[in-house]
Amino acid sequence: MGSLVKLIRVLAIAHLLAFIGFAGWLVASGRVDAERLKRMREMFQPTIAEEKALLAQAESDAAAATAAAEERRRLLEVPMTRTEQILSAERFEQRAELALRGLEDERRRLLSDLSGREREVTQREEALAKRQADWEQSIATQKERQTDDQFRKAVRLLEAAPAKQSKDWILELVQTGREDQAVAYLDAMNPAKSAGLLKAFKGEGEAKVATDLLERLRQLGLESEISAGAKNAAESAESPAEPARQAPAPGAR
């Protein structure tokens, strides 16, 4: 009896070692991995009866799906009646109209946004142009004020300086091509001061310069008188004429 038990144990150990060796060979040769073991476990998990029931259910579901698809195809192939065609066309037109209306609304919105941006750009450009014009006007006014102040200072300086020195300054202006400026100074000076200054032109060639300056002053005076006369005539033409006085009645004293 003891020998039989020992023999059974030896055979069991031998089979176990053989199984372990076979499993090791399968793993080492790449024939078995964790994924295959998982699939084998899932395959042997249900019983044969359960597997047959699952296959039958799958076949039944596939047959039902095929029948439903066939029914839909058959319904689609059935020609629509006149009423159904009209209703289908109306639904299509309604969908098309809604789509066109949406596109039109989008176009109007884009145009409105574009117009608003154009107005904004125009307003900014106008504001910028106005600021630039105001700045240029202020610069011109300031420059004109400075020029007028400098002109008056130059005139006062010519009047205060000795006649010979003032003559040299005027002569330098004429010789450097600034005769108009020299005439403007002489015209703005006190008449007695300008007359005394012109009398100082006694050198060689200076008398001709004085004569030219006097002629320019005379022309400038005539132009001023003509301008003033034209202005007065225009004002007289614009003002209403005075009503003529009524003649006295015969016998009136």
C-alpha positions as CSV (number, residue, x, y, z in Angstrom):
1,M,0.0,0.0,0.0
2,G,2.8,2.4,0.8
3,S,4.5,1.6,-2.4
4,L,1.4,2.5,-4.4
5,V,1.1,5.8,-2.7
6,K,4.7,6.6,-3.4
7,L,4.2,5.7,-7.1
8,I,1.2,8.0,-7.4
9,R,3.1,10.8,-5.8
10,V,6.1,10.3,-8.2
11,L,3.7,10.2,-11.2
12,A,1.9,13.4,-10.1
13,I,5.2,15.2,-9.6
14,A,6.4,14.1,-13.0
15,H,3.2,15.3,-14.7
16,L,3.4,18.6,-12.8
17,L,7.0,19.1,-13.9
18,A,6.1,18.2,-17.5
19,F,3.2,20.7,-17.5
20,I,5.4,23.4,-16.1
21,G,8.1,22.7,-18.7
22,F,5.4,22.7,-21.5
23,A,4.1,26.1,-20.2
24,G,7.6,27.5,-20.0
25,W,8.3,26.4,-23.6
26,L,5.0,28.0,-24.8
27,V,6.0,31.3,-23.1
28,A,9.6,31.1,-24.2
29,S,8.7,30.4,-27.8
30,G,6.2,33.4,-28.0
31,R,3.2,31.2,-28.4
32,V,1.5,32.3,-25.2
33,D,1.3,35.8,-23.5
34,A,-1.0,37.5,-21.0
35,E,-3.5,38.6,-23.7
36,R,-3.9,35.0,-25.0
37,L,-4.3,33.7,-21.5
38,K,-7.0,36.3,-20.9
39,R,-8.8,35.2,-24.1
40,M,-8.6,31.6,-23.2
41,R,-10.0,32.3,-19.7
42,E,-12.9,34.2,-21.2
43,M,-13.5,31.4,-23.7
44,F,-13.8,28.8,-21.0
45,Q,-15.7,31.0,-18.6
46,P,-19.2,30.4,-20.0
47,T,-20.7,26.9,-20.2
48,I,-21.5,25.3,-23.5
49,A,-25.2,25.9,-23.0
50,E,-24.7,29.6,-22.2
51,E,-22.5,30.0,-25.3
52,K,-25.2,28.4,-27.5
53,A,-27.8,30.8,-26.0
54,L,-25.6,33.8,-26.7
55,L,-25.0,32.7,-30.3
56,A,-28.8,32.2,-30.8
57,Q,-29.5,35.7,-29.4
58,A,-26.9,37.2,-31.7
59,E,-28.4,35.5,-34.7
60,S,-31.9,36.6,-33.7
61,D,-30.7,40.3,-33.4
62,A,-28.9,40.1,-36.7
63,A,-32.0,38.7,-38.4
64,A,-34.2,41.5,-36.9
65,A,-31.8,44.2,-38.0
66,T,-31.8,42.7,-41.5
67,A,-35.6,42.6,-41.6
68,A,-35.8,46.2,-40.4
69,A,-33.4,47.4,-43.1
70,E,-35.3,45.5,-45.7
71,E,-38.5,47.1,-44.5
72,R,-37.0,50.6,-44.7
73,R,-35.7,50.0,-48.2
74,R,-39.1,48.7,-49.3
75,L,-40.8,51.8,-47.9
76,L,-38.4,54.1,-49.6
77,E,-39.0,52.4,-52.9
78,V,-42.7,52.8,-52.7
79,P,-43.7,55.8,-54.9
80,M,-45.2,58.8,-53.0
81,T,-48.7,60.0,-53.7
82,R,-49.3,63.5,-55.2
83,T,-50.2,64.9,-51.8
84,E,-47.0,63.5,-50.3
85,Q,-44.9,64.9,-53.1
86,I,-46.5,68.4,-52.6
87,L,-45.9,68.2,-48.9
88,S,-42.3,67.1,-49.4
89,A,-41.7,70.0,-51.9
90,E,-43.3,72.5,-49.5
91,R,-41.0,71.2,-46.7
92,F,-38.0,71.5,-49.0
93,E,-39.0,75.1,-50.0
94,Q,-39.5,76.0,-46.3
95,R,-36.0,74.7,-45.4
96,A,-34.5,76.5,-48.4
97,E,-36.3,79.7,-47.4
98,L,-35.1,79.5,-43.9
99,A,-31.5,78.9,-45.1
100,L,-31.7,81.9,-47.5
101,R,-33.2,84.1,-44.7
102,G,-30.4,83.1,-42.4
103,L,-27.8,84.0,-45.1
104,E,-29.6,87.3,-45.8
105,D,-29.6,88.2,-42.1
106,E,-25.9,87.3,-41.9
107,R,-25.2,89.5,-44.9
108,R,-27.1,92.4,-43.4
109,R,-25.2,92.0,-40.2
110,L,-21.9,92.0,-41.9
111,L,-22.9,95.1,-44.0
112,S,-24.0,96.9,-40.8
113,D,-20.7,96.1,-39.0
114,L,-18.8,97.2,-42.1
115,S,-20.8,100.5,-42.3
116,G,-20.2,101.1,-38.6
117,R,-16.5,100.6,-38.9
118,E,-16.4,102.9,-42.0
119,R,-18.2,105.6,-40.0
120,E,-15.8,105.2,-37.1
121,V,-12.8,105.4,-39.4
122,T,-14.3,108.5,-41.1
123,Q,-14.9,110.2,-37.8
124,R,-11.4,109.4,-36.6
125,E,-9.9,110.8,-39.9
126,E,-12.1,114.0,-39.5
127,A,-11.1,114.4,-35.9
128,L,-7.4,114.0,-36.8
129,A,-7.7,116.4,-39.7
130,K,-9.4,119.0,-37.4
131,R,-6.7,118.6,-34.8
132,Q,-4.0,119.0,-37.5
133,A,-5.7,122.1,-38.9
134,D,-6.1,123.6,-35.4
135,W,-2.5,122.9,-34.7
136,E,-1.3,124.5,-38.0
137,Q,-3.6,127.5,-37.4
138,S,-2.2,128.0,-33.9
139,I,1.4,127.7,-35.3
140,A,0.6,130.2,-38.1
141,T,-1.0,132.6,-35.6
142,Q,1.9,132.4,-33.2
143,K,4.4,132.9,-36.1
144,E,2.4,135.9,-37.4
145,R,2.3,137.4,-33.9
146,Q,6.1,136.9,-33.5
147,T,6.7,138.4,-37.0
148,D,4.5,141.4,-36.2
149,D,6.3,141.9,-32.9
150,Q,9.7,141.7,-34.6
151,F,8.6,144.1,-37.3
152,R,7.5,146.7,-34.8
153,K,10.7,146.3,-32.9
154,A,12.7,146.8,-36.1
155,V,10.7,149.9,-36.9
156,R,11.2,151.4,-33.5
157,L,14.9,150.5,-33.7
158,L,15.2,152.3,-37.0
159,E,13.4,155.4,-35.6
160,A,15.6,155.4,-32.5
161,A,19.0,154.9,-34.3
162,P,20.9,157.8,-35.9
163,A,19.9,158.5,-39.5
164,K,23.3,157.4,-40.8
165,Q,23.1,154.0,-39.1
166,S,19.5,153.5,-40.1
167,K,20.5,154.4,-43.7
168,D,23.2,151.7,-43.6
169,W,20.6,149.1,-42.5
170,I,18.2,150.1,-45.2
171,L,20.9,150.1,-47.8
172,E,22.0,146.6,-46.8
173,L,18.5,145.4,-47.2
174,V,18.3,146.9,-50.8
175,Q,21.7,145.5,-51.7
176,T,20.8,142.0,-50.5
177,G,17.6,141.9,-52.6
178,R,15.2,142.7,-49.8
179,E,13.9,146.0,-51.2
180,D,10.3,145.2,-50.4
181,Q,11.2,144.8,-46.7
182,A,13.1,148.1,-46.7
183,V,10.1,149.9,-48.2
184,A,7.8,148.3,-45.6
185,Y,10.0,149.6,-42.8
186,L,10.1,153.1,-44.3
187,D,6.3,153.1,-44.8
188,A,5.7,152.0,-41.2
189,M,8.1,154.6,-39.7
190,N,7.2,158.1,-38.6
191,P,7.1,160.3,-41.7
192,A,9.7,162.7,-40.2
193,K,12.0,159.9,-39.3
194,S,11.8,158.2,-42.7
195,A,12.3,161.6,-44.4
196,G,15.4,162.2,-42.3
197,L,16.7,158.7,-43.1
198,L,16.3,159.2,-46.8
199,K,18.2,162.5,-46.6
200,A,21.2,160.5,-45.3
201,F,21.6,158.8,-48.7
202,K,24.4,161.1,-49.9
203,G,27.1,158.7,-51.0
204,E,28.0,157.6,-54.5
205,G,25.0,155.7,-56.0
206,E,23.0,156.2,-52.8
207,A,20.9,159.0,-54.3
208,K,19.5,156.6,-56.9
209,V,18.6,154.1,-54.2
210,A,16.8,156.9,-52.3
211,T,14.9,157.9,-55.4
212,D,13.9,154.3,-56.1
213,L,12.7,153.9,-52.5
214,L,10.7,157.1,-52.7
215,E,9.0,155.9,-55.9
216,R,8.2,152.6,-54.3
217,L,6.7,154.5,-51.3
218,R,4.6,156.6,-53.7
219,Q,3.3,153.5,-55.5
220,L,2.6,151.9,-52.2
221,G,0.6,155.0,-51.1
222,L,-1.3,155.0,-54.3
223,E,-2.2,151.4,-54.0
224,S,-3.4,152.0,-50.4
225,E,-5.5,154.9,-51.6
226,I,-7.0,152.9,-54.5
227,S,-7.8,149.9,-52.2
228,A,-9.4,152.2,-49.6
229,G,-11.4,153.9,-52.3
230,A,-12.6,150.6,-53.7
231,K,-13.6,149.4,-50.3
232,N,-15.5,152.6,-49.5
233,A,-17.3,152.4,-52.9
234,A,-18.3,148.8,-52.2
235,E,-19.6,149.7,-48.8
236,S,-21.6,152.6,-50.3
237,A,-23.1,150.4,-52.9
238,E,-24.2,147.9,-50.3
239,S,-25.7,150.5,-47.9
240,P,-29.4,151.6,-48.7
241,A,-29.7,154.9,-50.4
242,E,-31.1,157.8,-48.3
243,P,-34.6,158.7,-49.2
244,A,-34.9,161.8,-51.3
245,R,-36.2,164.8,-49.4
246,Q,-39.7,165.9,-50.4
247,A,-40.0,169.2,-52.2
248,P,-41.9,171.9,-50.3
249,A,-45.5,172.4,-51.3
250,P,-46.2,175.5,-53.3
251,G,-46.8,178.5,-51.1
252,A,-45.0,176.9,-48.2
253,R,-42.5,179.1,-46.4
